[in-house]
Amino acid sequence: MFRPLSLFIGLRYSRAKRRNHFISFISGVSIIGLTLSVTALITVMSVMNGFDYQLRARILGAVSQATISGVGSSIQDWPHALKIAKADPRVKGAAPYVEQQALVQGAGSSGAIVRGIVPSLEPQVSDFNKHMRDGSLDTLQPGKWNIVIGDELAMMLGVTVGDKVIVFAPRYRGGPMGAMPTLRAFRVSGIFALGMQQYDSGLALMNMQDAEKLYGLSGPTGIRLHLDNLFHAGAVARHLSDEFGGVYRVETWMQTNANLFKAIAMEKKVMFLILSLIVLVAVINLVSMLVMLVTDKQSDIAILRTLGITPRTVMGVFMVQGLFVGVMGILVGVVCGVTLSLNLPAIAEWIEHTFHVQFLAPDVYYISELPSRLQWSDVGWVAGIAFVLSLLATLYPAWRASRTQPAQALRYE
């Protein structure tokens, strides 16, 4: 079968047993270095993707992907606004809500965001029903004056399901003693654990009608939307703003949490650049191996040149050898990196149970399990960059080999 001469000779050199065992050792080190660097880069990118996905899922489980709010304190004609929002095929769920600040008092006291919801519609736009530790959202019936709070807020208040708490609303009314805040006793009917300290320690849920009475409102303060694709939020917001004609304001999760997700994306890029230096170090070993190989093969190069092989073909021979080593390291690294990324949570759990250590303490970090989410686009980028660096590493040694003069190389042979 016809093959390019440089490819044929280069592969023969790669398969042949070298006389110089030190060069073979450096070649093995280059393969191992590329394998470890590619494995580390893919694994770290997967962990960063896992953190990004978990934070995004947990934050969007408590906040909406898009929110419709009125110019004043409440939306007066909210059923009409709800009907317009649901008419968009990209909107998969919509639910009105009331949200205000309050002071909640039990055995202790703490400030919190009180959100009035419609229990039958809330599962369409949030995941609180999936993270109930005790009780249920269905207990939030109008006139029952029940409340559901986060587990950390319950700990600060010193209460559990069935206990009473007092909610002080920032709504003042006159009395014999002067201006007094509005307060109401509620029974704790449920406790949720979303896994985000911001919400578990500072959010309480009650029925929307109870919240309207507590705060003296005539309607919800907004409508929360769940979309078929969270990245369509900007387009949906622009469409609904045009439909409402400026009467209502539409905000997206990208606007309310933009700084957090931009910081995660920036951190991922910085980690990618830093860890790419590991690949560069492995590639330097490849350069050293090829330079020593060229020196060792001076007589072979001279003989090939006297047989009529062009400098370009000689250059191709050593580029093939360098790329063979590089591709071997990249392929093994990709296999190891993908395997490790897919099994990293299980491996981390086994290490924690075996050695009694904990990588992510739940009282310090939002996420207590080491997440990993493999994206094949990252694998492609890592393999592509490693291949390009390996190709560039072969240029100088191969060019040096092509400049070999046959007469000088064979003078002392």
LUMGUZA-117264 format. One record per residue (C-alpha): residue number from 1; x negated, y negated, z negated. Coordinates in Angstrom, 1 decimal. Example, Ala and Ser with C-alpha at 12.3 -4.5 7.8 and 13.67 -1.06 7.14 Angstrom:
% residues 2
+-----+--------+--------+--------+
! num !      x !      y !      z !
+-----+--------+--------+--------+
!   1 !  -12.3 !    4.5 !   -7.8 !
!   2 !  -13.7 !    1.1 !   -7.1 !
+-----+--------+--------+--------+
***
This chain:
% residues 413
+-----+--------+--------+--------+
! num !      x !      y !      z !
+-----+--------+--------+--------+
!   1 !    0.0 !    0.0 !    0.0 !
!   2 !   -1.4 !   -3.5 !    0.9 !
!   3 !   -2.2 !   -5.7 !   -2.0 !
!   4 !   -4.1 !   -9.0 !   -2.1 !
!   5 !   -7.8 !   -8.2 !   -2.6 !
!   6 !   -8.1 !  -10.5 !   -5.7 !
!   7 !   -5.1 !   -8.8 !   -7.3 !
!   8 !   -6.5 !   -5.3 !   -6.6 !
!   9 !  -10.0 !   -6.0 !   -7.9 !
!  10 !   -8.7 !   -8.0 !  -10.9 !
!  11 !   -6.4 !   -5.2 !  -12.0 !
!  12 !   -9.2 !   -2.7 !  -11.5 !
!  13 !  -11.5 !   -4.8 !  -13.7 !
!  14 !   -8.7 !   -5.0 !  -16.3 !
!  15 !   -8.2 !   -1.2 !  -16.4 !
!  16 !  -11.9 !   -0.3 !  -16.3 !
!  17 !  -13.8 !    0.5 !  -19.4 !
!  18 !  -16.2 !   -2.4 !  -20.0 !
!  19 !  -19.9 !   -1.9 !  -20.8 !
!  20 !  -19.8 !   -4.9 !  -23.1 !
!  21 !  -17.7 !   -3.9 !  -26.1 !
!  22 !  -17.9 !   -7.4 !  -27.6 !
!  23 !  -16.0 !   -8.7 !  -24.5 !
!  24 !  -13.4 !   -5.9 !  -25.0 !
!  25 !  -13.1 !   -7.0 !  -28.7 !
!  26 !  -12.6 !  -10.7 !  -27.7 !
!  27 !  -10.0 !   -9.6 !  -25.1 !
!  28 !   -8.1 !   -7.7 !  -27.8 !
!  29 !   -8.3 !  -10.6 !  -30.2 !
!  30 !   -6.8 !  -12.9 !  -27.4 !
!  31 !   -3.9 !  -10.5 !  -26.9 !
!  32 !   -3.3 !  -10.3 !  -30.7 !
!  33 !   -3.5 !  -14.1 !  -31.0 !
!  34 !   -1.0 !  -14.7 !  -28.2 !
!  35 !    1.3 !  -12.0 !  -29.6 !
!  36 !    1.3 !  -13.5 !  -33.1 !
!  37 !    1.7 !  -17.1 !  -31.9 !
!  38 !    4.6 !  -16.3 !  -29.6 !
!  39 !    6.2 !  -14.2 !  -32.3 !
!  40 !    5.9 !  -17.0 !  -34.9 !
!  41 !    7.2 !  -19.6 !  -32.5 !
!  42 !   10.3 !  -17.6 !  -31.5 !
!  43 !   11.0 !  -16.7 !  -35.1 !
!  44 !   10.7 !  -20.3 !  -36.4 !
!  45 !   12.9 !  -21.6 !  -33.6 !
!  46 !   15.5 !  -19.0 !  -34.5 !
!  47 !   15.4 !  -19.9 !  -38.2 !
!  48 !   15.8 !  -23.6 !  -37.2 !
!  49 !   18.8 !  -22.7 !  -35.0 !
!  50 !   20.2 !  -20.7 !  -37.9 !
!  51 !   20.0 !  -23.6 !  -40.3 !
!  52 !   21.5 !  -26.0 !  -37.7 !
!  53 !   24.4 !  -23.6 !  -37.0 !
!  54 !   25.1 !  -22.9 !  -40.7 !
!  55 !   25.1 !  -26.6 !  -41.6 !
!  56 !   27.2 !  -27.5 !  -38.6 !
!  57 !   29.7 !  -24.7 !  -39.4 !
!  58 !   30.0 !  -25.6 !  -43.1 !
!  59 !   30.2 !  -29.4 !  -42.5 !
!  60 !   32.8 !  -29.0 !  -39.8 !
!  61 !   34.7 !  -26.6 !  -42.1 !
!  62 !   35.4 !  -29.5 !  -44.4 !
!  63 !   35.5 !  -32.5 !  -42.0 !
!  64 !   37.3 !  -32.7 !  -38.7 !
!  65 !   35.8 !  -32.5 !  -35.3 !
!  66 !   37.8 !  -35.7 !  -34.5 !
!  67 !   39.9 !  -38.0 !  -36.6 !
!  68 !   42.8 !  -40.3 !  -35.8 !
!  69 !   43.2 !  -43.2 !  -38.3 !
!  70 !   45.3 !  -46.3 !  -38.4 !
!  71 !   44.2 !  -49.8 !  -38.5 !
!  72 !   45.9 !  -50.3 !  -41.9 !
!  73 !   46.1 !  -48.1 !  -44.9 !
!  74 !   48.3 !  -45.4 !  -43.2 !
!  75 !   49.7 !  -44.2 !  -39.9 !
!  76 !   53.3 !  -45.2 !  -39.7 !
!  77 !   54.5 !  -43.3 !  -36.7 !
!  78 !   52.3 !  -40.3 !  -37.3 !
!  79 !   54.6 !  -37.6 !  -35.7 !
!  80 !   54.3 !  -39.5 !  -32.4 !
!  81 !   50.5 !  -39.7 !  -32.7 !
!  82 !   50.4 !  -36.0 !  -33.5 !
!  83 !   52.5 !  -35.2 !  -30.4 !
!  84 !   50.2 !  -37.2 !  -28.2 !
!  85 !   47.1 !  -35.5 !  -29.6 !
!  86 !   48.5 !  -32.0 !  -29.2 !
!  87 !   49.4 !  -32.8 !  -25.6 !
!  88 !   45.7 !  -32.7 !  -24.8 !
!  89 !   44.8 !  -29.1 !  -23.9 !
!  90 !   41.4 !  -29.4 !  -25.5 !
!  91 !   43.1 !  -30.0 !  -28.9 !
!  92 !   43.7 !  -26.6 !  -30.5 !
!  93 !   45.0 !  -27.8 !  -33.9 !
!  94 !   46.1 !  -31.0 !  -35.6 !
!  95 !   47.1 !  -31.8 !  -39.2 !
!  96 !   47.9 !  -35.1 !  -41.0 !
!  97 !   46.1 !  -36.0 !  -44.3 !
!  98 !   45.8 !  -38.6 !  -47.0 !
!  99 !   42.3 !  -39.3 !  -48.3 !
! 100 !   41.5 !  -41.6 !  -51.2 !
! 101 !   39.0 !  -41.9 !  -54.1 !
! 102 !   40.0 !  -41.0 !  -57.6 !
! 103 !   38.6 !  -40.2 !  -61.1 !
! 104 !   39.4 !  -36.7 !  -62.1 !
! 105 !   39.3 !  -35.8 !  -65.8 !
! 106 !   39.4 !  -32.5 !  -67.6 !
! 107 !   37.1 !  -31.5 !  -70.5 !
! 108 !   34.7 !  -33.8 !  -68.6 !
! 109 !   35.3 !  -36.4 !  -65.9 !
! 110 !   33.9 !  -37.0 !  -62.4 !
! 111 !   34.7 !  -39.1 !  -59.4 !
! 112 !   36.0 !  -37.3 !  -56.3 !
! 113 !   37.6 !  -37.7 !  -52.9 !
! 114 !   41.2 !  -36.6 !  -53.2 !
! 115 !   42.7 !  -35.3 !  -49.9 !
! 116 !   46.4 !  -34.7 !  -49.4 !
! 117 !   47.1 !  -31.9 !  -46.9 !
! 118 !   49.9 !  -30.0 !  -45.4 !
! 119 !   49.1 !  -26.4 !  -46.5 !
! 120 !   50.8 !  -24.8 !  -43.4 !
! 121 !   48.8 !  -26.9 !  -41.0 !
! 122 !   45.5 !  -27.2 !  -42.8 !
! 123 !   44.1 !  -23.8 !  -41.6 !
! 124 !   44.3 !  -25.2 !  -38.0 !
! 125 !   41.6 !  -27.8 !  -38.7 !
! 126 !   39.5 !  -26.6 !  -41.7 !
! 127 !   38.1 !  -23.4 !  -43.3 !
! 128 !   39.1 !  -24.0 !  -46.9 !
! 129 !   41.5 !  -21.0 !  -46.8 !
! 130 !   38.5 !  -18.8 !  -45.9 !
! 131 !   36.4 !  -20.0 !  -48.8 !
! 132 !   38.9 !  -19.8 !  -51.7 !
! 133 !   37.2 !  -18.3 !  -54.8 !
! 134 !   40.4 !  -18.3 !  -56.8 !
! 135 !   44.0 !  -19.2 !  -56.0 !
! 136 !   45.4 !  -20.2 !  -52.6 !
! 137 !   46.2 !  -23.3 !  -50.6 !
! 138 !   49.8 !  -22.1 !  -50.4 !
! 139 !   50.3 !  -23.2 !  -54.0 !
! 140 !   50.1 !  -26.9 !  -52.9 !
! 141 !   53.8 !  -27.3 !  -52.6 !
! 142 !   55.4 !  -30.8 !  -52.7 !
! 143 !   56.6 !  -31.8 !  -56.2 !
! 144 !   54.7 !  -29.0 !  -57.9 !
! 145 !   51.7 !  -31.3 !  -58.7 !
! 146 !   49.1 !  -28.7 !  -58.1 !
! 147 !   45.5 !  -29.4 !  -57.1 !
! 148 !   42.7 !  -27.3 !  -55.6 !
! 149 !   39.1 !  -28.3 !  -56.4 !
! 150 !   35.5 !  -27.2 !  -55.5 !
! 151 !   33.7 !  -24.8 !  -57.8 !
! 152 !   31.0 !  -27.3 !  -58.8 !
! 153 !   33.6 !  -29.9 !  -59.6 !
! 154 !   35.5 !  -27.4 !  -61.7 !
! 155 !   32.3 !  -26.7 !  -63.6 !
! 156 !   31.7 !  -30.4 !  -64.2 !
! 157 !   35.2 !  -30.8 !  -65.4 !
! 158 !   35.1 !  -27.7 !  -67.5 !
! 159 !   38.3 !  -26.3 !  -66.1 !
! 160 !   39.5 !  -23.1 !  -64.3 !
! 161 !   42.7 !  -22.0 !  -62.6 !
! 162 !   45.7 !  -22.8 !  -64.7 !
! 163 !   44.1 !  -25.7 !  -66.6 !
! 164 !   45.4 !  -29.3 !  -66.5 !
! 165 !   43.5 !  -32.3 !  -65.1 !
! 166 !   44.3 !  -36.0 !  -65.0 !
! 167 !   43.9 !  -37.8 !  -61.7 !
! 168 !   43.3 !  -41.6 !  -62.0 !
! 169 !   44.2 !  -43.3 !  -58.7 !
! 170 !   42.7 !  -46.8 !  -57.9 !
! 171 !   46.2 !  -48.2 !  -57.8 !
! 172 !   47.0 !  -50.7 !  -60.5 !
! 173 !   50.3 !  -51.7 !  -61.9 !
! 174 !   51.3 !  -54.2 !  -64.6 !
! 175 !   52.2 !  -53.1 !  -68.1 !
! 176 !   52.3 !  -54.4 !  -71.7 !
! 177 !   48.5 !  -53.9 !  -71.9 !
! 178 !   47.8 !  -55.6 !  -68.6 !
! 179 !   46.9 !  -53.9 !  -65.3 !
! 180 !   46.8 !  -50.1 !  -65.7 !
! 181 !   45.6 !  -47.5 !  -63.2 !
! 182 !   48.1 !  -45.0 !  -61.9 !
! 183 !   47.5 !  -41.5 !  -63.3 !
! 184 !   49.1 !  -38.2 !  -63.0 !
! 185 !   48.6 !  -34.7 !  -64.6 !
! 186 !   47.9 !  -31.9 !  -62.1 !
! 187 !   47.6 !  -28.1 !  -62.6 !
! 188 !   44.5 !  -26.5 !  -61.1 !
! 189 !   46.0 !  -23.8 !  -58.8 !
! 190 !   42.8 !  -22.9 !  -56.8 !
! 191 !   39.1 !  -23.2 !  -56.6 !
! 192 !   37.1 !  -23.1 !  -53.3 !
! 193 !   33.4 !  -22.6 !  -52.7 !
! 194 !   32.5 !  -24.0 !  -49.3 !
! 195 !   28.7 !  -23.8 !  -49.8 !
! 196 !   28.1 !  -27.5 !  -49.4 !
! 197 !   27.3 !  -29.3 !  -52.6 !
! 198 !   28.7 !  -32.6 !  -51.2 !
! 199 !   32.2 !  -31.1 !  -50.9 !
! 200 !   32.1 !  -28.4 !  -53.7 !
! 201 !   31.3 !  -31.1 !  -56.3 !
! 202 !   33.3 !  -34.1 !  -54.9 !
! 203 !   36.4 !  -33.0 !  -53.1 !
! 204 !   39.9 !  -32.1 !  -54.4 !
! 205 !   43.0 !  -31.0 !  -52.4 !
! 206 !   46.6 !  -31.6 !  -53.1 !
! 207 !   49.9 !  -31.7 !  -51.2 !
! 208 !   50.2 !  -34.6 !  -48.8 !
! 209 !   53.5 !  -35.8 !  -50.2 !
! 210 !   52.2 !  -35.7 !  -53.8 !
! 211 !   49.2 !  -37.8 !  -52.6 !
! 212 !   51.5 !  -40.3 !  -50.9 !
! 213 !   53.4 !  -40.7 !  -54.2 !
! 214 !   50.2 !  -41.0 !  -56.2 !
! 215 !   48.7 !  -43.7 !  -54.0 !
! 216 !   51.9 !  -45.4 !  -53.0 !
! 217 !   51.6 !  -44.7 !  -49.3 !
! 218 !   54.4 !  -44.4 !  -46.8 !
! 219 !   52.5 !  -42.0 !  -44.5 !
! 220 !   49.2 !  -40.2 !  -43.9 !
! 221 !   45.9 !  -42.1 !  -43.6 !
! 222 !   44.9 !  -40.1 !  -40.6 !
! 223 !   45.2 !  -37.0 !  -38.4 !
! 224 !   42.5 !  -34.4 !  -38.2 !
! 225 !   41.9 !  -32.5 !  -34.9 !
! 226 !   40.3 !  -29.1 !  -34.1 !
! 227 !   39.0 !  -28.8 !  -30.5 !
! 228 !   38.3 !  -25.9 !  -28.3 !
! 229 !   34.7 !  -27.1 !  -28.0 !
! 230 !   33.1 !  -29.3 !  -30.6 !
! 231 !   30.9 !  -30.9 !  -27.9 !
! 232 !   34.0 !  -32.2 !  -26.1 !
! 233 !   34.8 !  -34.4 !  -29.1 !
! 234 !   33.5 !  -37.6 !  -27.4 !
! 235 !   35.5 !  -37.0 !  -24.2 !
! 236 !   38.7 !  -36.2 !  -26.3 !
! 237 !   38.1 !  -39.4 !  -28.4 !
! 238 !   37.9 !  -41.6 !  -25.3 !
! 239 !   41.0 !  -40.0 !  -23.8 !
! 240 !   43.1 !  -40.4 !  -26.9 !
! 241 !   41.9 !  -44.0 !  -27.4 !
! 242 !   43.2 !  -44.8 !  -24.0 !
! 243 !   46.5 !  -43.0 !  -24.7 !
! 244 !   47.0 !  -44.9 !  -28.0 !
! 245 !   46.1 !  -48.2 !  -26.4 !
! 246 !   44.0 !  -49.4 !  -29.3 !
! 247 !   46.7 !  -48.9 !  -31.9 !
! 248 !   44.8 !  -46.1 !  -33.6 !
! 249 !   41.1 !  -45.5 !  -34.0 !
! 250 !   39.6 !  -42.1 !  -33.0 !
! 251 !   36.2 !  -41.0 !  -34.5 !
! 252 !   34.3 !  -37.8 !  -33.9 !
! 253 !   32.0 !  -35.6 !  -36.0 !
! 254 !   29.1 !  -36.9 !  -34.0 !
! 255 !   29.7 !  -40.4 !  -35.3 !
! 256 !   30.3 !  -39.5 !  -38.9 !
! 257 !   27.4 !  -37.0 !  -39.2 !
! 258 !   25.1 !  -38.2 !  -36.4 !
! 259 !   22.1 !  -38.9 !  -38.6 !
! 260 !   22.0 !  -35.4 !  -40.1 !
! 261 !   22.2 !  -33.5 !  -36.8 !
! 262 !   19.7 !  -35.9 !  -35.2 !
! 263 !   17.3 !  -35.2 !  -38.0 !
! 264 !   17.7 !  -31.5 !  -37.6 !
! 265 !   17.2 !  -31.7 !  -33.8 !
! 266 !   14.1 !  -33.9 !  -34.3 !
! 267 !   12.7 !  -31.5 !  -36.9 !
! 268 !   13.2 !  -28.6 !  -34.5 !
! 269 !   11.3 !  -30.4 !  -31.8 !
! 270 !    8.4 !  -31.4 !  -34.2 !
! 271 !    8.1 !  -27.8 !  -35.4 !
! 272 !    8.0 !  -26.6 !  -31.8 !
! 273 !    5.2 !  -28.9 !  -31.0 !
! 274 !    3.2 !  -28.1 !  -34.1 !
! 275 !    3.6 !  -24.3 !  -33.6 !
! 276 !    2.7 !  -24.7 !  -30.0 !
! 277 !   -0.8 !  -25.5 !  -31.2 !
! 278 !   -1.0 !  -21.9 !  -32.4 !
! 279 !   -0.5 !  -20.8 !  -28.8 !
! 280 !   -3.3 !  -23.2 !  -27.8 !
! 281 !   -5.7 !  -21.7 !  -30.3 !
! 282 !   -4.9 !  -18.2 !  -28.9 !
! 283 !   -5.5 !  -19.5 !  -25.4 !
! 284 !   -8.9 !  -20.9 !  -26.4 !
! 285 !   -9.9 !  -17.3 !  -27.3 !
! 286 !   -8.8 !  -16.4 !  -23.8 !
! 287 !  -11.1 !  -19.0 !  -22.3 !
! 288 !  -14.1 !  -17.7 !  -24.4 !
! 289 !  -13.4 !  -14.1 !  -23.2 !
! 290 !  -13.3 !  -15.1 !  -19.6 !
! 291 !  -16.4 !  -17.2 !  -19.8 !
! 292 !  -18.4 !  -14.2 !  -21.3 !
! 293 !  -16.8 !  -11.9 !  -18.7 !
! 294 !  -18.0 !  -14.1 !  -15.9 !
! 295 !  -21.5 !  -14.1 !  -17.3 !
! 296 !  -21.4 !  -10.3 !  -17.6 !
! 297 !  -20.1 !   -9.8 !  -14.1 !
! 298 !  -22.7 !  -12.1 !  -12.3 !
! 299 !  -24.2 !   -9.2 !  -10.3 !
! 300 !  -20.8 !   -7.8 !   -9.3 !
! 301 !  -19.7 !  -11.3 !   -8.2 !
! 302 !  -22.9 !  -11.6 !   -6.1 !
! 303 !  -22.4 !   -8.2 !   -4.4 !
! 304 !  -18.8 !   -9.1 !   -3.6 !
! 305 !  -20.0 !  -12.4 !   -2.1 !
! 306 !  -22.6 !  -10.7 !    0.1 !
! 307 !  -19.8 !   -8.4 !    1.4 !
! 308 !  -18.0 !  -11.5 !    2.6 !
! 309 !  -15.5 !  -12.3 !   -0.1 !
! 310 !  -14.7 !  -16.0 !   -0.3 !
! 311 !  -15.1 !  -18.1 !   -3.4 !
! 312 !  -11.3 !  -18.5 !   -3.5 !
! 313 !  -10.9 !  -14.7 !   -3.7 !
! 314 !  -13.5 !  -14.5 !   -6.5 !
! 315 !  -11.6 !  -17.2 !   -8.3 !
! 316 !   -8.4 !  -15.2 !   -7.9 !
! 317 !  -10.0 !  -12.0 !   -9.3 !
! 318 !  -10.8 !  -13.7 !  -12.7 !
! 319 !   -7.5 !  -15.5 !  -12.8 !
! 320 !   -5.7 !  -12.2 !  -12.4 !
! 321 !   -7.8 !  -10.8 !  -15.3 !
! 322 !   -7.0 !  -13.8 !  -17.5 !
! 323 !   -3.3 !  -13.7 !  -16.7 !
! 324 !   -3.2 !   -9.9 !  -17.3 !
! 325 !   -4.4 !  -10.5 !  -20.9 !
! 326 !   -2.1 !  -13.5 !  -21.3 !
! 327 !    1.0 !  -11.8 !  -20.0 !
! 328 !    0.3 !   -8.7 !  -22.1 !
! 329 !    0.1 !  -10.9 !  -25.2 !
! 330 !    3.2 !  -12.9 !  -24.2 !
! 331 !    5.3 !   -9.8 !  -23.5 !
! 332 !    4.4 !   -8.1 !  -26.7 !
! 333 !    5.0 !  -11.4 !  -28.6 !
! 334 !    8.4 !  -11.9 !  -27.0 !
! 335 !    9.5 !   -8.3 !  -28.0 !
! 336 !    8.2 !   -8.8 !  -31.5 !
! 337 !    9.7 !  -12.3 !  -31.9 !
! 338 !   13.1 !  -11.2 !  -30.6 !
! 339 !   13.2 !   -8.1 !  -32.8 !
! 340 !   12.1 !  -10.1 !  -35.9 !
! 341 !   14.6 !  -12.9 !  -35.2 !
! 342 !   17.5 !  -10.5 !  -34.9 !
! 343 !   16.6 !   -8.6 !  -38.1 !
! 344 !   15.2 !  -11.5 !  -40.2 !
! 345 !   18.2 !  -11.9 !  -42.5 !
! 346 !   18.1 !   -8.2 !  -43.4 !
! 347 !   14.3 !   -8.2 !  -43.8 !
! 348 !   14.5 !  -11.2 !  -46.1 !
! 349 !   17.2 !   -9.6 !  -48.1 !
! 350 !   15.1 !   -6.4 !  -48.5 !
! 351 !   12.1 !   -8.4 !  -49.6 !
! 352 !   14.2 !  -10.3 !  -52.2 !
! 353 !   15.6 !   -7.1 !  -53.6 !
! 354 !   12.3 !   -5.2 !  -53.5 !
! 355 !   10.0 !   -7.8 !  -55.0 !
! 356 !   12.6 !   -9.7 !  -57.0 !
! 357 !   12.0 !  -13.1 !  -55.4 !
! 358 !   14.4 !  -15.6 !  -53.9 !
! 359 !   13.6 !  -17.6 !  -50.8 !
! 360 !   16.5 !  -20.1 !  -51.1 !
! 361 !   17.9 !  -20.8 !  -54.5 !
! 362 !   21.6 !  -21.5 !  -54.3 !
! 363 !   21.3 !  -24.2 !  -56.9 !
! 364 !   18.8 !  -26.1 !  -54.8 !
! 365 !   19.7 !  -25.4 !  -51.2 !
! 366 !   23.1 !  -25.6 !  -49.4 !
! 367 !   22.3 !  -22.1 !  -47.8 !
! 368 !   21.3 !  -19.3 !  -50.1 !
! 369 !   20.5 !  -16.8 !  -47.3 !
! 370 !   17.8 !  -17.1 !  -44.7 !
! 371 !   19.6 !  -17.7 !  -41.4 !
! 372 !   18.5 !  -16.8 !  -38.0 !
! 373 !   20.2 !  -17.5 !  -34.7 !
! 374 !   18.3 !  -16.4 !  -31.5 !
! 375 !   18.8 !  -18.5 !  -28.4 !
! 376 !   17.4 !  -17.1 !  -25.2 !
! 377 !   16.7 !  -20.5 !  -23.9 !
! 378 !   14.1 !  -20.9 !  -26.7 !
! 379 !   12.6 !  -17.6 !  -25.8 !
! 380 !   12.3 !  -18.7 !  -22.2 !
! 381 !   10.6 !  -22.0 !  -23.2 !
! 382 !    8.1 !  -20.3 !  -25.5 !
! 383 !    7.2 !  -17.6 !  -22.9 !
! 384 !    7.0 !  -20.3 !  -20.2 !
! 385 !    4.7 !  -22.6 !  -22.1 !
! 386 !    2.5 !  -19.7 !  -23.2 !
! 387 !    2.2 !  -18.5 !  -19.6 !
! 388 !    1.4 !  -22.0 !  -18.3 !
! 389 !   -1.3 !  -22.5 !  -21.0 !
! 390 !   -2.7 !  -19.0 !  -20.2 !
! 391 !   -2.8 !  -19.9 !  -16.5 !
! 392 !   -4.6 !  -23.2 !  -17.2 !
! 393 !   -7.1 !  -21.3 !  -19.4 !
! 394 !   -8.2 !  -19.2 !  -16.5 !
! 395 !   -9.0 !  -22.1 !  -14.2 !
! 396 !  -12.4 !  -23.1 !  -15.5 !
! 397 !  -13.9 !  -19.6 !  -16.0 !
! 398 !  -12.5 !  -18.6 !  -12.5 !
! 399 !  -13.9 !  -21.7 !  -10.9 !
! 400 !  -17.3 !  -21.1 !  -12.6 !
! 401 !  -17.3 !  -17.5 !  -11.2 !
! 402 !  -16.5 !  -18.8 !   -7.7 !
! 403 !  -19.5 !  -21.1 !   -7.8 !
! 404 !  -21.9 !  -18.2 !   -8.4 !
! 405 !  -24.8 !  -18.1 !   -5.9 !
! 406 !  -25.5 !  -14.5 !   -4.7 !
! 407 !  -29.3 !  -15.1 !   -4.2 !
! 408 !  -29.8 !  -16.5 !   -7.7 !
! 409 !  -27.6 !  -13.8 !   -9.4 !
! 410 !  -29.5 !  -10.9 !   -7.7 !
! 411 !  -33.0 !  -12.3 !   -8.0 !
! 412 !  -33.8 !  -10.3 !  -11.1 !
! 413 !  -31.7 !   -7.2 !  -10.4 !
+-----+--------+--------+--------+
***
